[in-house]
């Protein structure tokens, strides 16, 4: 079992920056990938960015050039720059380990003036 603790959500103005962090504990050996997803009201949960244990990263088209994911496979960070109102959502940390997805509880990010 993997436990995930997220932090860093909150309110930010358009054009501002925010960093989300997620720390994994418990059975963390064998983590294959760590990432962030987001879900806005009425929408499905979508991938924001993911990083593999080999260091390969994937960012959604909507955040390329603005967001950056980094991780040491114990903690995963998402640096969000030039934020837009459409980035408003609940952000969920995800850890993939031996084919099993583990989810954090979610943290609210609101981009508004």
Rosetta constraint file for C-alpha pairs under 8 A:
AtomPair CA 1 CA 26 HARMONIC 6.11 0.50
AtomPair CA 1 CA 27 HARMONIC 5.55 0.50
AtomPair CA 2 CA 24 HARMONIC 6.51 0.50
AtomPair CA 2 CA 25 HARMONIC 5.81 0.50
AtomPair CA 2 CA 26 HARMONIC 4.98 0.50
AtomPair CA 2 CA 27 HARMONIC 5.35 0.50
AtomPair CA 2 CA 28 HARMONIC 6.34 0.50
AtomPair CA 2 CA 102 HARMONIC 6.69 0.50
AtomPair CA 3 CA 24 HARMONIC 5.64 0.50
AtomPair CA 3 CA 25 HARMONIC 5.17 0.50
AtomPair CA 3 CA 26 HARMONIC 5.99 0.50
AtomPair CA 3 CA 102 HARMONIC 7.85 0.50
AtomPair CA 3 CA 104 HARMONIC 7.58 0.50
AtomPair CA 4 CA 22 HARMONIC 6.38 0.50
AtomPair CA 4 CA 23 HARMONIC 5.63 0.50
AtomPair CA 4 CA 24 HARMONIC 4.70 0.50
AtomPair CA 4 CA 25 HARMONIC 6.54 0.50
AtomPair CA 4 CA 93 HARMONIC 7.37 0.50
AtomPair CA 4 CA 102 HARMONIC 7.91 0.50
AtomPair CA 4 CA 103 HARMONIC 6.97 0.50
AtomPair CA 4 CA 104 HARMONIC 5.12 0.50
AtomPair CA 4 CA 105 HARMONIC 7.87 0.50
AtomPair CA 5 CA 22 HARMONIC 5.35 0.50
AtomPair CA 5 CA 23 HARMONIC 5.24 0.50
AtomPair CA 5 CA 24 HARMONIC 6.64 0.50
AtomPair CA 5 CA 104 HARMONIC 6.41 0.50
AtomPair CA 5 CA 105 HARMONIC 7.75 0.50
AtomPair CA 6 CA 20 HARMONIC 7.22 0.50
AtomPair CA 6 CA 21 HARMONIC 5.65 0.50
AtomPair CA 6 CA 22 HARMONIC 4.27 0.50
AtomPair CA 6 CA 23 HARMONIC 6.60 0.50
AtomPair CA 6 CA 93 HARMONIC 6.94 0.50
AtomPair CA 6 CA 104 HARMONIC 6.64 0.50
AtomPair CA 6 CA 105 HARMONIC 7.49 0.50
AtomPair CA 6 CA 106 HARMONIC 7.04 0.50
AtomPair CA 6 CA 107 HARMONIC 6.82 0.50
AtomPair CA 7 CA 20 HARMONIC 5.83 0.50
AtomPair CA 7 CA 21 HARMONIC 5.28 0.50
AtomPair CA 7 CA 22 HARMONIC 6.37 0.50
AtomPair CA 7 CA 107 HARMONIC 7.01 0.50
AtomPair CA 8 CA 18 HARMONIC 7.20 0.50
AtomPair CA 8 CA 19 HARMONIC 5.85 0.50
AtomPair CA 8 CA 20 HARMONIC 4.52 0.50
AtomPair CA 8 CA 21 HARMONIC 6.17 0.50
AtomPair CA 8 CA 107 HARMONIC 7.70 0.50
AtomPair CA 9 CA 18 HARMONIC 7.47 0.50
AtomPair CA 9 CA 19 HARMONIC 7.59 0.50
AtomPair CA 9 CA 20 HARMONIC 6.24 0.50
AtomPair CA 9 CA 107 HARMONIC 5.44 0.50
AtomPair CA 9 CA 108 HARMONIC 5.45 0.50
AtomPair CA 9 CA 109 HARMONIC 5.07 0.50
AtomPair CA 10 CA 107 HARMONIC 7.94 0.50
AtomPair CA 10 CA 108 HARMONIC 6.13 0.50
AtomPair CA 10 CA 109 HARMONIC 4.99 0.50
AtomPair CA 10 CA 110 HARMONIC 6.14 0.50
AtomPair CA 11 CA 109 HARMONIC 6.11 0.50
AtomPair CA 11 CA 110 HARMONIC 4.77 0.50
AtomPair CA 11 CA 111 HARMONIC 5.92 0.50
AtomPair CA 11 CA 112 HARMONIC 7.12 0.50
AtomPair CA 12 CA 16 HARMONIC 6.02 0.50
AtomPair CA 12 CA 17 HARMONIC 7.05 0.50
AtomPair CA 12 CA 18 HARMONIC 7.27 0.50
AtomPair CA 12 CA 83 HARMONIC 7.98 0.50
AtomPair CA 12 CA 109 HARMONIC 7.81 0.50
AtomPair CA 12 CA 110 HARMONIC 6.29 0.50
AtomPair CA 12 CA 111 HARMONIC 4.97 0.50
AtomPair CA 12 CA 112 HARMONIC 6.31 0.50
AtomPair CA 12 CA 113 HARMONIC 7.67 0.50
AtomPair CA 13 CA 83 HARMONIC 7.62 0.50
AtomPair CA 13 CA 111 HARMONIC 5.39 0.50
AtomPair CA 13 CA 112 HARMONIC 5.02 0.50
AtomPair CA 13 CA 113 HARMONIC 5.01 0.50
AtomPair CA 14 CA 82 HARMONIC 7.00 0.50
AtomPair CA 14 CA 83 HARMONIC 5.39 0.50
AtomPair CA 14 CA 84 HARMONIC 5.12 0.50
AtomPair CA 14 CA 85 HARMONIC 6.35 0.50
AtomPair CA 14 CA 111 HARMONIC 5.78 0.50
AtomPair CA 14 CA 112 HARMONIC 5.99 0.50
AtomPair CA 14 CA 113 HARMONIC 6.51 0.50
AtomPair CA 15 CA 81 HARMONIC 7.05 0.50
AtomPair CA 15 CA 82 HARMONIC 4.15 0.50
AtomPair CA 15 CA 83 HARMONIC 4.84 0.50
AtomPair CA 15 CA 84 HARMONIC 6.40 0.50
AtomPair CA 16 CA 81 HARMONIC 6.14 0.50
AtomPair CA 16 CA 82 HARMONIC 5.45 0.50
AtomPair CA 16 CA 83 HARMONIC 5.53 0.50
AtomPair CA 17 CA 79 HARMONIC 7.46 0.50
AtomPair CA 17 CA 80 HARMONIC 5.38 0.50
AtomPair CA 17 CA 81 HARMONIC 4.39 0.50
AtomPair CA 17 CA 82 HARMONIC 6.23 0.50
AtomPair CA 17 CA 83 HARMONIC 6.26 0.50
AtomPair CA 18 CA 79 HARMONIC 6.17 0.50
AtomPair CA 18 CA 80 HARMONIC 5.20 0.50
AtomPair CA 18 CA 81 HARMONIC 6.73 0.50
AtomPair CA 19 CA 77 HARMONIC 6.80 0.50
AtomPair CA 19 CA 78 HARMONIC 5.50 0.50
AtomPair CA 19 CA 79 HARMONIC 4.42 0.50
AtomPair CA 19 CA 80 HARMONIC 5.86 0.50
AtomPair CA 20 CA 77 HARMONIC 5.52 0.50
AtomPair CA 20 CA 78 HARMONIC 5.03 0.50
AtomPair CA 20 CA 79 HARMONIC 6.53 0.50
AtomPair CA 20 CA 80 HARMONIC 7.99 0.50
AtomPair CA 21 CA 75 HARMONIC 6.92 0.50
AtomPair CA 21 CA 76 HARMONIC 5.78 0.50
AtomPair CA 21 CA 77 HARMONIC 4.44 0.50
AtomPair CA 21 CA 78 HARMONIC 6.50 0.50
AtomPair CA 22 CA 75 HARMONIC 5.45 0.50
AtomPair CA 22 CA 76 HARMONIC 5.27 0.50
AtomPair CA 22 CA 77 HARMONIC 6.42 0.50
AtomPair CA 22 CA 93 HARMONIC 6.37 0.50
AtomPair CA 23 CA 74 HARMONIC 6.00 0.50
AtomPair CA 23 CA 75 HARMONIC 4.37 0.50
AtomPair CA 23 CA 76 HARMONIC 6.66 0.50
AtomPair CA 24 CA 28 HARMONIC 6.75 0.50
AtomPair CA 24 CA 74 HARMONIC 5.33 0.50
AtomPair CA 24 CA 75 HARMONIC 6.07 0.50
AtomPair CA 25 CA 74 HARMONIC 7.48 0.50
AtomPair CA 28 CA 74 HARMONIC 7.14 0.50
AtomPair CA 28 CA 97 HARMONIC 7.97 0.50
AtomPair CA 30 CA 97 HARMONIC 5.94 0.50
AtomPair CA 30 CA 98 HARMONIC 6.91 0.50
AtomPair CA 31 CA 53 HARMONIC 7.08 0.50
AtomPair CA 31 CA 73 HARMONIC 6.69 0.50
AtomPair CA 31 CA 95 HARMONIC 6.91 0.50
AtomPair CA 31 CA 96 HARMONIC 5.97 0.50
AtomPair CA 31 CA 97 HARMONIC 4.48 0.50
AtomPair CA 31 CA 98 HARMONIC 7.26 0.50
AtomPair CA 32 CA 52 HARMONIC 5.80 0.50
AtomPair CA 32 CA 53 HARMONIC 5.27 0.50
AtomPair CA 32 CA 95 HARMONIC 7.69 0.50
AtomPair CA 32 CA 96 HARMONIC 5.62 0.50
AtomPair CA 32 CA 97 HARMONIC 5.46 0.50
AtomPair CA 32 CA 98 HARMONIC 7.32 0.50
AtomPair CA 33 CA 50 HARMONIC 6.85 0.50
AtomPair CA 33 CA 51 HARMONIC 5.58 0.50
AtomPair CA 33 CA 52 HARMONIC 4.11 0.50
AtomPair CA 33 CA 53 HARMONIC 5.63 0.50
AtomPair CA 33 CA 73 HARMONIC 7.33 0.50
AtomPair CA 33 CA 95 HARMONIC 5.89 0.50
AtomPair CA 33 CA 96 HARMONIC 5.21 0.50
AtomPair CA 33 CA 97 HARMONIC 7.24 0.50
AtomPair CA 34 CA 50 HARMONIC 5.76 0.50
AtomPair CA 34 CA 51 HARMONIC 5.57 0.50
AtomPair CA 34 CA 52 HARMONIC 6.48 0.50
AtomPair CA 34 CA 71 HARMONIC 7.48 0.50
AtomPair CA 34 CA 73 HARMONIC 6.82 0.50
AtomPair CA 34 CA 76 HARMONIC 6.48 0.50
AtomPair CA 34 CA 93 HARMONIC 7.50 0.50
AtomPair CA 34 CA 94 HARMONIC 5.68 0.50
AtomPair CA 34 CA 95 HARMONIC 4.54 0.50
AtomPair CA 34 CA 96 HARMONIC 6.35 0.50
AtomPair CA 35 CA 47 HARMONIC 7.94 0.50
AtomPair CA 35 CA 48 HARMONIC 7.59 0.50
AtomPair CA 35 CA 49 HARMONIC 5.57 0.50
AtomPair CA 35 CA 50 HARMONIC 3.94 0.50
AtomPair CA 35 CA 51 HARMONIC 6.07 0.50
AtomPair CA 35 CA 69 HARMONIC 7.75 0.50
AtomPair CA 35 CA 76 HARMONIC 7.02 0.50
AtomPair CA 35 CA 93 HARMONIC 5.89 0.50
AtomPair CA 35 CA 94 HARMONIC 5.11 0.50
AtomPair CA 35 CA 95 HARMONIC 6.49 0.50
AtomPair CA 36 CA 47 HARMONIC 6.40 0.50
AtomPair CA 36 CA 48 HARMONIC 5.48 0.50
AtomPair CA 36 CA 49 HARMONIC 5.46 0.50
AtomPair CA 36 CA 50 HARMONIC 6.33 0.50
AtomPair CA 36 CA 78 HARMONIC 7.55 0.50
AtomPair CA 36 CA 91 HARMONIC 6.63 0.50
AtomPair CA 36 CA 92 HARMONIC 5.58 0.50
AtomPair CA 36 CA 93 HARMONIC 4.71 0.50
AtomPair CA 36 CA 94 HARMONIC 5.86 0.50
AtomPair CA 37 CA 45 HARMONIC 6.36 0.50
AtomPair CA 37 CA 46 HARMONIC 5.33 0.50
AtomPair CA 37 CA 47 HARMONIC 4.36 0.50
AtomPair CA 37 CA 48 HARMONIC 4.95 0.50
AtomPair CA 37 CA 49 HARMONIC 7.03 0.50
AtomPair CA 37 CA 91 HARMONIC 5.66 0.50
AtomPair CA 37 CA 92 HARMONIC 5.11 0.50
AtomPair CA 37 CA 93 HARMONIC 6.50 0.50
AtomPair CA 37 CA 94 HARMONIC 7.24 0.50
AtomPair CA 38 CA 45 HARMONIC 5.43 0.50
AtomPair CA 38 CA 46 HARMONIC 5.46 0.50
AtomPair CA 38 CA 47 HARMONIC 6.58 0.50
AtomPair CA 38 CA 48 HARMONIC 6.54 0.50
AtomPair CA 38 CA 89 HARMONIC 5.85 0.50
AtomPair CA 38 CA 90 HARMONIC 5.43 0.50
AtomPair CA 38 CA 91 HARMONIC 4.25 0.50
AtomPair CA 38 CA 92 HARMONIC 5.85 0.50
AtomPair CA 39 CA 43 HARMONIC 6.10 0.50
AtomPair CA 39 CA 44 HARMONIC 5.87 0.50
AtomPair CA 39 CA 45 HARMONIC 4.40 0.50
AtomPair CA 39 CA 46 HARMONIC 6.35 0.50
AtomPair CA 39 CA 89 HARMONIC 5.27 0.50
AtomPair CA 39 CA 90 HARMONIC 5.30 0.50
AtomPair CA 39 CA 91 HARMONIC 6.56 0.50
AtomPair CA 40 CA 44 HARMONIC 7.38 0.50
AtomPair CA 40 CA 45 HARMONIC 7.59 0.50
AtomPair CA 40 CA 88 HARMONIC 6.70 0.50
AtomPair CA 40 CA 89 HARMONIC 4.32 0.50
AtomPair CA 40 CA 90 HARMONIC 6.31 0.50
AtomPair CA 41 CA 89 HARMONIC 7.31 0.50
AtomPair CA 47 CA 59 HARMONIC 7.91 0.50
AtomPair CA 47 CA 60 HARMONIC 6.57 0.50
AtomPair CA 48 CA 59 HARMONIC 5.89 0.50
AtomPair CA 48 CA 60 HARMONIC 5.21 0.50
AtomPair CA 48 CA 63 HARMONIC 7.19 0.50
AtomPair CA 49 CA 57 HARMONIC 7.14 0.50
AtomPair CA 49 CA 58 HARMONIC 5.42 0.50
AtomPair CA 49 CA 59 HARMONIC 4.27 0.50
AtomPair CA 49 CA 60 HARMONIC 6.11 0.50
AtomPair CA 49 CA 68 HARMONIC 7.80 0.50
AtomPair CA 49 CA 69 HARMONIC 6.41 0.50
AtomPair CA 50 CA 57 HARMONIC 5.62 0.50
AtomPair CA 50 CA 58 HARMONIC 5.34 0.50
AtomPair CA 50 CA 59 HARMONIC 6.70 0.50
AtomPair CA 50 CA 69 HARMONIC 6.97 0.50
AtomPair CA 51 CA 55 HARMONIC 5.96 0.50
AtomPair CA 51 CA 56 HARMONIC 5.47 0.50
AtomPair CA 51 CA 57 HARMONIC 4.36 0.50
AtomPair CA 51 CA 58 HARMONIC 6.56 0.50
AtomPair CA 51 CA 69 HARMONIC 6.96 0.50
AtomPair CA 51 CA 70 HARMONIC 7.06 0.50
AtomPair CA 51 CA 71 HARMONIC 7.14 0.50
AtomPair CA 52 CA 56 HARMONIC 5.28 0.50
AtomPair CA 52 CA 57 HARMONIC 6.58 0.50
AtomPair CA 53 CA 73 HARMONIC 6.49 0.50
AtomPair CA 57 CA 69 HARMONIC 7.40 0.50
AtomPair CA 59 CA 63 HARMONIC 6.55 0.50
AtomPair CA 59 CA 64 HARMONIC 5.85 0.50
AtomPair CA 59 CA 67 HARMONIC 7.76 0.50
AtomPair CA 59 CA 68 HARMONIC 7.76 0.50
AtomPair CA 60 CA 64 HARMONIC 6.26 0.50
AtomPair CA 63 CA 67 HARMONIC 5.49 0.50
AtomPair CA 64 CA 68 HARMONIC 7.94 0.50
AtomPair CA 66 CA 80 HARMONIC 6.14 0.50
AtomPair CA 66 CA 81 HARMONIC 5.04 0.50
AtomPair CA 66 CA 82 HARMONIC 5.97 0.50
AtomPair CA 66 CA 83 HARMONIC 7.49 0.50
AtomPair CA 67 CA 78 HARMONIC 6.76 0.50
AtomPair CA 67 CA 79 HARMONIC 5.49 0.50
AtomPair CA 67 CA 80 HARMONIC 4.41 0.50
AtomPair CA 67 CA 81 HARMONIC 5.89 0.50
AtomPair CA 68 CA 78 HARMONIC 5.70 0.50
AtomPair CA 68 CA 79 HARMONIC 5.15 0.50
AtomPair CA 68 CA 80 HARMONIC 6.63 0.50
AtomPair CA 69 CA 76 HARMONIC 7.16 0.50
AtomPair CA 69 CA 77 HARMONIC 5.70 0.50
AtomPair CA 69 CA 78 HARMONIC 4.59 0.50
AtomPair CA 69 CA 79 HARMONIC 6.40 0.50
AtomPair CA 70 CA 76 HARMONIC 5.79 0.50
AtomPair CA 70 CA 77 HARMONIC 5.32 0.50
AtomPair CA 70 CA 78 HARMONIC 6.63 0.50
AtomPair CA 71 CA 75 HARMONIC 5.59 0.50
AtomPair CA 71 CA 76 HARMONIC 4.27 0.50
AtomPair CA 71 CA 77 HARMONIC 6.17 0.50
AtomPair CA 72 CA 76 HARMONIC 6.87 0.50
AtomPair CA 83 CA 87 HARMONIC 6.56 0.50
AtomPair CA 83 CA 111 HARMONIC 6.88 0.50
AtomPair CA 84 CA 88 HARMONIC 7.65 0.50
AtomPair CA 84 CA 111 HARMONIC 6.16 0.50
AtomPair CA 85 CA 110 HARMONIC 7.36 0.50
AtomPair CA 85 CA 111 HARMONIC 4.70 0.50
AtomPair CA 85 CA 112 HARMONIC 5.93 0.50
AtomPair CA 86 CA 111 HARMONIC 7.54 0.50
AtomPair CA 87 CA 109 HARMONIC 7.61 0.50
AtomPair CA 87 CA 110 HARMONIC 7.40 0.50
AtomPair CA 87 CA 111 HARMONIC 6.63 0.50
AtomPair CA 88 CA 108 HARMONIC 7.82 0.50
AtomPair CA 88 CA 109 HARMONIC 5.43 0.50
AtomPair CA 88 CA 110 HARMONIC 4.56 0.50
AtomPair CA 88 CA 111 HARMONIC 5.45 0.50
AtomPair CA 89 CA 108 HARMONIC 6.09 0.50
AtomPair CA 89 CA 109 HARMONIC 5.55 0.50
AtomPair CA 89 CA 110 HARMONIC 6.62 0.50
AtomPair CA 90 CA 106 HARMONIC 5.85 0.50
AtomPair CA 90 CA 107 HARMONIC 5.36 0.50
AtomPair CA 90 CA 108 HARMONIC 4.37 0.50
AtomPair CA 90 CA 109 HARMONIC 6.00 0.50
AtomPair CA 91 CA 106 HARMONIC 5.31 0.50
AtomPair CA 91 CA 107 HARMONIC 5.25 0.50
AtomPair CA 91 CA 108 HARMONIC 6.21 0.50
AtomPair CA 91 CA 109 HARMONIC 6.93 0.50
AtomPair CA 92 CA 103 HARMONIC 6.65 0.50
AtomPair CA 92 CA 104 HARMONIC 5.65 0.50
AtomPair CA 92 CA 105 HARMONIC 6.66 0.50
AtomPair CA 92 CA 106 HARMONIC 4.42 0.50
AtomPair CA 92 CA 107 HARMONIC 6.57 0.50
AtomPair CA 93 CA 103 HARMONIC 5.76 0.50
AtomPair CA 93 CA 104 HARMONIC 5.04 0.50
AtomPair CA 93 CA 105 HARMONIC 7.86 0.50
AtomPair CA 93 CA 106 HARMONIC 6.93 0.50
AtomPair CA 94 CA 101 HARMONIC 6.63 0.50
AtomPair CA 94 CA 102 HARMONIC 5.59 0.50
AtomPair CA 94 CA 103 HARMONIC 4.76 0.50
AtomPair CA 94 CA 104 HARMONIC 6.48 0.50
AtomPair CA 95 CA 101 HARMONIC 5.73 0.50
AtomPair CA 95 CA 102 HARMONIC 5.09 0.50
AtomPair CA 95 CA 103 HARMONIC 6.65 0.50
AtomPair CA 96 CA 100 HARMONIC 5.57 0.50
AtomPair CA 96 CA 101 HARMONIC 4.66 0.50
AtomPair CA 96 CA 102 HARMONIC 6.36 0.50
AtomPair CA 97 CA 101 HARMONIC 6.59 0.50
AtomPair CA 97 CA 102 HARMONIC 7.87 0.50
